[in-house]
């Protein structure tokens, strides 16, 4: 069981939270043209690494706010908790963000070029 420090409420039991999956997925804008393969990749493919990972969490039974966590998926150690809309600042978080395959996906590359 994880003991998660909510940025608004302090430490709480994992049962109060819902994991929203992978963080930092950029949604392609309507003007971005993607192939069916690239669109399917954006919709259905998720990173599932063994090691450090950036995740979105929701405090469902508390303040009802979203935030991001850098967590090791093997040891469940939490390295950083930071607001949605910002990037991780810890070394572990920066490495997890940069090493994510999604940084090289067509959906993200084309979305960032607009």
HUQUIBEL-V511503 format. One record per residue. N is the residue number from 1. PSI is psi in radians with two decimals (* if undefined). OMEGA is omega as a letter, one per 30 degrees, with the letter a starting at -180 (* if undefined). D_FIRST is the distance of its C-alpha to the first C-alpha in Angstrom with 1 decimal. Layout:
{{N/PSI/OMEGA/D_FIRST} {N/PSI/OMEGA/D_FIRST}}
//
This chain:
{{1/2.34/l/0.0} {2/2.59/l/3.8} {3/1.84/a/6.7} {4/2.34/l/9.5} {5/1.79/l/13.1} {6/2.34/l/15.2} {7/-0.36/a/18.7} {8/-0.55/a/20.2} {9/-0.17/a/18.1} {10/-2.86/a/16.3} {11/2.32/l/12.7} {12/2.81/l/10.8} {13/2.57/a/7.5} {14/-0.52/a/6.3} {15/-0.29/l/8.3} {16/-0.16/a/11.3} {17/2.79/l/11.5} {18/2.31/l/13.1} {19/2.24/a/13.3} {20/0.14/l/17.1} {21/-2.77/a/17.4} {22/2.35/l/19.6} {23/2.84/l/21.1} {24/0.70/l/24.8} {25/2.03/a/26.4} {26/2.17/l/30.0} {27/2.23/l/31.7} {28/2.39/l/35.3} {29/2.89/a/37.9} {30/-0.44/a/40.5} {31/-0.15/l/43.1} {32/2.17/l/41.2} {33/2.10/l/42.7} {34/2.62/l/40.4} {35/2.89/l/41.2} {36/-0.68/l/39.6} {37/-0.81/a/37.7} {38/-0.64/l/36.4} {39/-0.75/l/35.5} {40/-0.67/l/33.6} {41/-0.79/l/31.8} {42/-0.78/a/30.7} {43/-0.73/a/29.7} {44/-0.41/a/27.9} {45/2.33/l/26.9} {46/2.57/l/23.5} {47/2.33/l/22.4} {48/1.21/a/19.6} {49/2.81/l/19.8} {50/1.84/a/18.3} {51/-2.65/a/17.7} {52/2.46/a/17.7} {53/2.49/l/17.6} {54/2.23/a/18.4} {55/2.70/l/16.5} {56/2.40/l/17.3} {57/2.62/a/14.9} {58/2.23/l/16.2} {59/1.44/a/15.4} {60/-0.65/a/16.5} {61/0.73/l/16.2} {62/-2.08/a/17.5} {63/-0.18/l/20.1} {64/0.61/l/20.1} {65/2.62/l/20.5} {66/2.59/l/19.7} {67/2.97/a/18.8} {68/2.65/l/18.0} {69/2.46/l/15.5} {70/2.02/a/16.3} {71/2.48/l/13.3} {72/2.12/a/13.8} {73/-0.20/l/12.9} {74/-0.86/a/13.2} {75/-0.20/a/11.3} {76/0.23/l/9.0} {77/2.31/l/11.1} {78/2.11/a/12.2} {79/-0.54/a/16.0} {80/2.51/l/17.3} {81/2.23/a/17.1} {82/2.79/a/20.5} {83/2.63/l/22.5} {84/2.63/a/23.3} {85/-0.08/l/26.9} {86/2.90/a/26.6} {87/2.74/l/25.9} {88/2.62/a/23.5} {89/-0.37/a/25.2} {90/2.76/l/23.2} {91/-0.76/l/24.7} {92/-0.74/a/21.5} {93/-0.77/l/21.5} {94/-0.75/l/25.2} {95/-0.70/l/25.1} {96/-0.72/l/22.4} {97/-0.85/a/24.6} {98/-0.58/a/27.8} {99/-0.10/a/26.8} {100/2.29/a/25.7} {101/-0.45/a/28.4} {102/-0.46/l/28.8} {103/-0.37/a/30.7} {104/0.11/a/33.5} {105/2.62/l/33.4} {106/-0.67/a/36.7} {107/-0.77/a/35.0} {108/-0.75/a/33.7} {109/-0.83/a/36.8} {110/-0.62/a/39.1} {111/-0.62/a/37.1} {112/-0.35/a/37.2} {113/-0.39/a/41.0} {114/*/*/42.0}}
//
